[in-house]
Amino acid sequence: MANNTQDCPFPSPRLPASGEPLEGFGGHKAALTLGMVGAGAAALFICAHWSIALVGAVVVLVLSAVESEPFLLFIIFLTPLGWWLMTEGQLRDLPGAVRSLVIVGFFLSRLWRGRVGVRRLLSSSPAWASLFFLGAIMVSIIFVKGGWSDYSAHGLYRIGSCLGFFFLISAWADSPERVRKILLVLLYSTIITSVFAILQEIVGGFTSFWLYLNPPGDDLVEWKWRATSFLNYPNSLAGYLNLVLPFALACYVLGQGKWKKLGGWTVGLGFVALLGTQSVGGLLAFVSILVLAVFCFARNRKKRLVLLAGICASVCLLYVQKQVLNPAHTEEAFGSEALSRLVLWGTAWGYFMHSPVTGIGWGNFVGLYGSDLSAFSAWIPPGQFAVHNIYLQLLAETGLVGFAAFFYLVGQSWRQAWGQLRSSRDFLDLALAFGVLGALLSVLVHGFVDFLFQVSPQFGSLFWGLLGLQAASARLGSPDSLTISRSFGPEPPIARGGKGGLPEIASPKGLE
């Protein structure tokens, strides 16, 4: 049996029957050709400039599909990073593309495993309101006179990516521990963002690293002592910071131990960075956040009056020192900027009156105003400016339909966060609820002079990411879910109804 080669699991190779050496390559032309083609393709892949991008895209898709927690937390950590690549004469948003790949990989994997959970994703009113807003945007693009444009396509891609980020955060934050990790990452990320903005002020320039991330182009803003950090414009940085600072402020007021320290450092460094942006709208938005905090956290009328008086005194002091703190907005420069915005506002209002129901199409204002303001082309260059007003931009581009849809989203998100602030017994739920309220308020106040959703992909991603985190927190706080995790501390704060329906926050203990 052992001598039978057919019974051996690994028979020895047989010599050719003729006893001659194996024939040369002539009999294996097809195999040789395939081998050479394969080797050439591999060499081309390795040498080609797109090979690294392809490998990176595959890695991102795989890590997203397996829902690697360190990787997804790292993606959230990089939310403020802007990295623009010059390809075919146009700037491409690399972090935005990576976030889109993450969203695609995450949901394709869940769809493959049958774990999408559509009912769970749409269990919150902000989720439906977000889809309603997306539908209003689609209506404005479809029914616009002149049809589809590159500007509307670009704007639709950005808002689609932001809404995808909303649903990703809402689906992935499926436990109090994960919500806690995401919030920690946001605080650390904001601290680093603020430190880099302060560094720009110290060195007196954007820095070579920022110029590497933002290749100089025709629309490069001259350095005027206005910090941008990792973002593209000072106003974008101001809006971004005001989305995180309310939550950090709540951590400092309510928390103890590391949460209080981390919140304090974030607020302190973030406020210094906010001053470095010299954004008047951003500073006014931050003042509105402080006023909201006074009414939410101060327990009696006397304390509220004292705190409000202190805020007013600080605002007056900042105004007196405006020449030092805000040199970019001298009377001459401020007057010129204000006049240009008035012209843009008037143009936007004219577009709205021309098409009041659906507007001129989401994202189309920047591509249309140049022909109507040709007399001001040296002063207001075409293809560079938005309306600088969230209310007029929504009316002009999406009409009454989009305007109502967006503020329905704001109203539903405010209602959800306010309900959680009044009823939750968990420290981080309270802080996150106030953070969302403050973020919404800052968008509405800053929105009088800026519209950042199309200008800054980082701002849009963070805005919808916070709404998604709030939706997840509210879902976890439902009667069917565990609301308090021991990792947050043995004794969470308790929210008790105060005067006028406002919550009173008991002093938290042991939030280490």
C-alpha positions in Angstrom: 0.0 0.0 0.0 2.8 2.3 0.8 4.4 1.6 -2.6 1.3 2.9 -4.4 1.9 6.6 -5.1 -1.8 7.2 -5.4 -2.2 6.3 -1.7 0.4 8.8 -0.6 -0.9 12.1 0.5 2.0 13.9 -1.1 3.4 11.8 -4.0 6.9 12.7 -5.2 7.2 14.5 -8.5 7.7 12.2 -11.5 10.4 12.6 -14.0 9.5 13.1 -17.7 8.8 9.9 -19.4 11.5 10.5 -22.0 14.1 11.2 -19.3 14.9 14.5 -20.9 14.9 17.8 -19.1 11.6 19.8 -19.0 10.8 21.6 -22.2 11.7 25.3 -22.4 9.4 28.3 -22.4 8.2 27.7 -25.9 5.4 25.4 -24.7 4.1 27.9 -22.1 3.7 31.0 -24.1 0.2 31.7 -22.7 1.3 31.3 -19.1 4.4 33.4 -19.8 2.3 36.2 -21.3 -0.1 36.2 -18.4 2.7 36.3 -16.0 4.4 39.2 -17.7 1.1 41.1 -17.9 0.4 40.5 -14.2 3.9 41.7 -13.3 3.5 44.8 -15.5 0.1 45.6 -13.9 1.6 45.2 -10.5 4.5 47.5 -11.4 2.1 50.0 -12.9 0.0 49.9 -9.8 2.9 50.5 -7.5 4.3 53.3 -9.6 1.0 55.0 -10.4 0.1 58.1 -8.4 -3.4 56.8 -7.8 -2.3 53.5 -6.3 -1.8 54.9 -2.8 -5.2 56.6 -3.0 -6.8 53.3 -4.0 -5.1 51.3 -1.3 -6.1 54.0 1.3 -9.7 53.9 0.1 -9.8 50.1 0.5 -8.3 50.3 4.0 -10.9 53.0 5.0 -13.7 50.9 3.6 -12.5 47.8 5.4 -12.0 49.5 8.8 -15.4 51.2 8.5 -17.1 47.9 7.6 -15.7 46.1 10.6 -16.6 49.2 12.7 -13.1 49.5 14.3 -13.7 51.7 17.3 -10.2 53.3 17.4 -10.5 54.1 13.7 -13.9 55.7 13.9 -12.9 57.7 16.9 -9.9 58.8 15.0 -12.1 60.0 12.1 -14.2 62.0 14.6 -11.0 63.4 16.1 -10.0 64.7 12.7 -13.3 66.5 12.1 -11.8 70.0 12.2 -9.0 69.1 9.8 -9.2 70.6 6.3 -6.8 69.2 3.7 -7.4 70.4 0.1 -5.7 68.7 -2.8 -5.2 70.4 -6.2 -6.4 68.0 -8.9 -7.2 69.0 -12.5 -7.1 72.7 -11.5 -9.7 72.2 -8.7 -9.4 71.8 -4.9 -10.6 68.5 -3.5 -11.6 68.1 0.1 -9.6 65.0 1.2 -11.1 64.6 4.7 -14.6 65.0 3.3 -13.9 62.2 0.8 -12.6 60.0 3.7 -15.7 60.7 5.7 -17.9 59.8 2.7 -16.0 56.5 2.4 -16.4 55.8 6.1 -20.2 56.3 5.8 -20.4 54.1 2.7 -18.4 51.3 4.3 -20.2 51.4 7.6 -23.7 51.2 6.1 -22.9 48.7 3.3 -21.5 46.4 6.0 -24.6 46.7 8.1 -26.8 46.2 5.1 -24.8 43.1 4.2 -25.3 41.8 7.8 -28.9 42.8 8.0 -28.2 45.2 10.9 -29.2 48.6 9.4 -32.1 49.1 11.8 -34.0 51.6 9.8 -36.7 51.9 12.4 -34.1 52.6 15.0 -32.3 55.2 12.9 -35.6 57.0 12.2 -36.9 56.8 15.8 -36.1 60.5 16.5 -37.9 63.5 15.1 -34.6 65.2 14.1 -33.8 62.3 11.8 -37.1 62.7 10.0 -36.6 66.5 9.9 -33.1 66.0 8.4 -34.6 63.9 5.6 -37.3 66.5 5.1 -34.7 69.2 4.7 -32.8 67.0 2.2 -36.0 66.5 0.3 -36.5 70.3 0.2 -33.0 70.8 -1.2 -33.7 68.2 -3.9 -36.9 70.0 -4.8 -35.0 73.3 -5.1 -32.5 71.7 -7.4 -34.9 69.8 -9.6 -37.4 72.6 -10.2 -34.8 75.4 -10.6 -34.8 77.2 -13.9 -31.8 76.1 -16.0 -31.6 72.7 -14.4 -28.6 71.0 -12.7 -25.3 72.9 -12.2 -21.9 72.1 -10.8 -22.6 74.3 -7.8 -25.8 72.6 -6.9 -24.1 69.1 -7.3 -21.3 70.1 -5.1 -23.7 71.5 -2.5 -25.8 68.4 -2.6 -22.7 66.2 -2.1 -21.7 68.2 1.0 -25.1 68.1 2.6 -25.5 64.4 1.8 -22.2 63.7 3.5 -23.2 65.7 6.5 -26.5 63.8 6.8 -24.7 60.5 6.4 -22.5 61.5 9.3 -25.6 62.2 11.3 -26.9 58.7 10.8 -23.5 57.1 11.3 -23.1 58.7 14.7 -26.7 58.0 15.6 -26.3 54.3 14.7 -22.8 53.7 16.1 -23.2 55.5 19.5 -25.3 52.5 20.8 -24.1 52.6 24.4 -23.4 55.3 27.1 -19.8 54.3 27.1 -19.4 55.0 23.4 -21.2 58.3 23.8 -18.7 59.2 26.5 -15.7 58.3 24.3 -17.0 60.4 21.4 -17.5 63.4 23.7 -14.0 63.0 25.1 -12.6 62.8 21.6 -14.4 66.0 20.6 -13.1 67.9 23.6 -9.5 66.8 23.0 -9.8 67.6 19.3 -11.2 71.1 20.1 -8.3 71.8 22.5 -5.7 70.9 19.8 -7.6 73.0 17.2 -7.6 76.0 19.6 -3.9 75.5 20.4 -3.0 75.6 16.7 -5.1 78.8 16.3 -3.2 80.4 19.2 0.1 79.3 17.7 -0.8 81.1 14.4 -1.4 84.3 16.4 2.0 83.9 18.2 4.0 83.3 15.0 2.0 85.9 13.1 1.0 83.9 10.1 -1.0 80.9 8.8 2.2 78.7 9.2 3.7 76.5 6.5 1.6 73.5 7.7 -1.6 75.4 7.1 -0.4 76.4 3.6 0.4 72.7 2.9 -3.2 71.8 3.9 -4.7 74.7 2.0 -2.7 75.2 -1.3 -2.7 78.9 -2.2 -5.1 79.9 -4.9 -6.8 83.0 -6.3 -9.1 83.2 -3.3 -6.4 82.9 -0.7 -7.2 85.3 2.2 -4.3 87.5 3.2 -3.1 87.1 6.7 -4.7 89.9 8.8 -4.1 88.5 12.3 -7.2 86.4 12.0 -6.6 82.8 13.1 -8.0 79.9 11.0 -6.5 76.9 12.8 -7.0 73.8 10.6 -10.1 75.3 8.9 -10.2 77.5 5.8 -11.5 80.8 7.1 -11.5 82.6 10.4 -15.3 82.8 10.5 -15.5 79.0 9.9 -13.2 78.5 12.9 -15.4 80.7 15.0 -18.6 78.8 14.0 -16.9 75.5 14.6 -15.7 76.4 18.1 -19.2 77.7 19.1 -20.6 74.2 18.3 -18.3 72.6 21.0 -17.9 75.3 23.6 -21.5 75.0 25.0 -20.9 71.4 25.8 -17.4 72.2 27.3 -19.0 75.0 29.4 -21.6 72.6 30.7 -18.8 70.1 31.6 -17.0 72.8 33.6 -20.2 74.0 35.4 -21.7 70.6 36.2 -18.7 68.2 36.3 -16.0 67.4 38.7 -12.6 65.8 38.4 -11.3 65.2 34.8 -14.5 66.4 33.2 -14.4 69.7 34.9 -10.7 70.2 34.1 -11.2 69.1 30.5 -14.2 71.4 30.1 -12.4 74.3 31.6 -9.3 73.9 29.4 -11.6 73.6 26.3 -13.5 76.7 27.2 -10.4 78.8 28.1 -8.4 77.9 25.1 -11.4 77.9 22.8 -12.3 81.5 23.9 -8.8 82.7 23.2 -8.9 81.1 19.8 -12.3 82.7 19.2 -10.8 86.1 20.0 -8.1 85.3 17.5 -10.6 84.8 14.7 -11.8 88.4 15.2 -15.3 87.2 14.1 -17.9 89.7 15.3 -20.7 87.2 14.6 -18.8 84.4 16.4 -18.2 86.5 19.5 -21.9 87.6 19.6 -22.9 83.9 19.3 -20.6 83.0 22.2 -22.2 85.8 24.3 -25.6 84.3 23.6 -24.3 80.9 24.8 -23.2 82.5 28.1 -26.6 84.1 28.5 -28.4 80.8 27.9 -26.1 79.1 30.4 -27.0 81.7 33.0 -30.7 81.0 32.6 -30.2 77.3 32.6 -27.7 76.9 35.5 -28.1 79.9 37.8 -30.5 78.9 40.7 -31.9 82.2 41.7 -32.7 85.6 40.3 -30.0 87.4 42.2 -27.3 85.2 40.9 -28.7 85.5 37.3 -28.6 89.3 37.5 -25.1 89.3 38.8 -23.9 87.0 36.0 -25.8 88.9 33.3 -24.2 92.2 34.6 -20.8 90.6 34.4 -21.4 89.5 30.8 -22.5 93.0 29.9 -19.5 94.5 31.5 -17.2 92.0 29.7 -18.8 92.9 26.4 -18.3 96.6 27.0 -14.7 96.0 27.9 -14.1 94.0 24.7 -15.8 96.8 22.7 -13.5 99.4 24.3 -10.5 97.3 23.4 -11.7 96.5 19.9 -8.7 98.3 18.3 -6.4 95.8 20.1 -8.5 92.7 19.9 -10.1 93.3 16.5 -7.6 95.3 14.3 -8.9 93.7 11.1 -12.3 95.4 11.6 -11.2 99.0 11.5 -13.9 101.6 10.7 -12.9 101.8 7.1 -12.6 98.0 6.6 -15.7 97.3 8.6 -17.7 99.8 6.6 -16.5 98.3 3.3 -17.3 94.8 4.4 -20.7 95.8 5.8 -21.6 97.5 2.5 -20.6 94.5 0.4 -22.8 92.3 2.6 -25.7 94.7 2.1 -25.3 94.3 -1.6 -25.2 90.5 -1.4 -28.2 90.5 0.9 -30.2 92.7 -1.5 -29.3 90.3 -4.4 -30.3 87.3 -2.4 -33.7 88.9 -1.5 -34.2 89.7 -5.2 -33.6 86.0 -6.1 -36.1 84.9 -3.4 -38.8 87.3 -4.7 -38.2 86.0 -8.2 -38.7 82.3 -7.1 -40.3 82.4 -3.6 -41.4 78.7 -3.4 -38.3 76.7 -4.4 -35.6 79.3 -4.8 -32.8 79.3 -7.3 -31.4 75.9 -6.2 -29.2 74.8 -3.3 -25.6 76.1 -3.8 -26.4 78.2 -6.9 -26.1 81.7 -5.4 -22.3 81.8 -5.7 -22.5 80.9 -9.3 -25.2 83.4 -10.2 -24.6 86.7 -8.4 -21.5 87.5 -10.6 -23.7 88.3 -13.7 -26.0 90.5 -11.7 -23.2 92.3 -9.9 -20.9 92.8 -12.8 -20.6 96.5 -12.0 -19.1 95.5 -8.6 -16.8 92.8 -9.9 -13.6 94.6 -8.7 -15.1 94.9 -5.3 -17.2 91.7 -5.1 -15.4 89.1 -7.3 -17.8 86.6 -8.9 -17.8 83.0 -7.7 -16.4 83.5 -4.3 -19.0 84.8 -1.8 -22.1 83.3 -0.2 -24.9 85.5 1.0 -23.3 85.8 4.5 -26.8 85.3 6.1 -28.4 82.0 6.8 -31.9 83.3 6.6 -31.5 85.0 3.2 -29.4 82.2 1.8 -32.0 79.6 2.6 -34.8 81.8 1.2 -32.8 82.6 -2.0 -31.6 79.1 -2.7 -34.4 76.8 -1.4 -37.3 79.2 -1.1 -40.0 78.9 1.6 -40.0 75.2 1.3 -36.3 74.8 2.3 -36.5 77.7 4.8 -39.4 76.0 6.6 -37.7 72.6 6.5 -34.5 73.8 8.1 -36.2 75.6 10.9 -38.4 72.6 11.4 -35.2 70.7 11.9 -33.9 73.3 14.4 -37.2 73.3 16.3 -37.3 69.5 16.6 -33.7 69.3 17.7 -34.3 72.1 20.2 -37.4 70.3 21.6 -35.5 67.0 22.0 -32.5 68.6 23.7 -34.7 70.8 26.0 -36.7 67.7 27.1 -33.5 65.8 27.9 -32.2 68.8 29.9 -35.3 68.9 32.0 -35.7 65.2 32.6 -32.3 63.4 32.5 -30.5 62.2 35.6 -27.2 61.6 33.9 -24.4 64.2 33.9 -23.3 63.7 30.3 -26.9 63.7 29.1 -27.4 67.0 30.7 -24.1 68.5 29.4 -24.8 67.1 25.9 -28.4 68.5 25.9 -27.1 72.0 26.8 -24.4 71.6 24.3 -26.9 71.0 21.5 -29.1 73.9 22.7 -26.1 76.2 22.7 -24.9 75.0 19.3 -28.3 75.7 17.8 -28.5 79.1 19.4 -25.0 80.0 18.1 -25.9 79.0 14.5 -29.0 81.2 14.7 -27.1 84.2 16.1 -24.0 83.8 13.9 -26.2 83.1 11.0 -27.2 86.8 10.8 -23.8 87.5 9.3 -22.6 84.1 7.9 -23.7 80.9 6.3 -21.2 78.2 7.0 -22.8 75.0 5.8 -21.5 75.3 2.2 -18.3 77.1 3.0 -17.0 74.8 5.7 -17.5 71.0 5.5 -16.0 70.6 9.0 -18.7 72.9 10.4 -21.5 71.0 8.7 -20.1 67.6 9.7 -19.8 68.6 13.4 -23.3 70.2 13.4 -25.0 67.1 12.2 -22.7 64.9 14.2 -23.9 66.6 17.4 -27.5 66.2 16.4 -26.8 62.5 15.7 -25.1 62.2 19.1 -28.1 63.9 20.8 -30.5 61.5 19.0 -28.5 58.5 20.2 -28.3 59.9 23.8 -32.1 60.4 23.8 -32.7 56.9 22.5 -30.4 55.4 25.2 -32.2 57.5 27.8 -35.6 56.0 26.9 -37.3 53.7 29.4 -36.2 50.6 27.5 -32.5 51.6 27.7 -30.0 51.9 30.5 -29.6 55.6 31.2 -26.7 55.7 33.7 -23.4 54.0 33.2 -21.1 53.4 36.2 -18.2 54.6 34.2 -19.6 58.1 34.4 -19.4 58.1 38.2 -21.2 56.5 41.1 -23.5 59.5 41.8 -24.8 61.4 38.8 -26.4 64.9 39.2 -30.1 65.2 39.4 -32.2 67.7 37.4 -35.1 69.1 39.4 -37.7 71.4 38.0 -36.9 75.0 38.9 -38.8 78.2 38.5 -40.4 78.9 35.2 -39.9 75.3 34.1 -36.1 75.7 33.9 -34.0 72.9 35.3 -31.9 73.2 38.5 -28.8 71.1 38.5 -27.8 69.5 41.8 -24.0 69.4 42.4 -22.5 66.3 40.8 -20.2 64.1 42.8 -17.6 61.6 41.9 -17.5 62.2 38.2 -14.0 60.9 37.8 
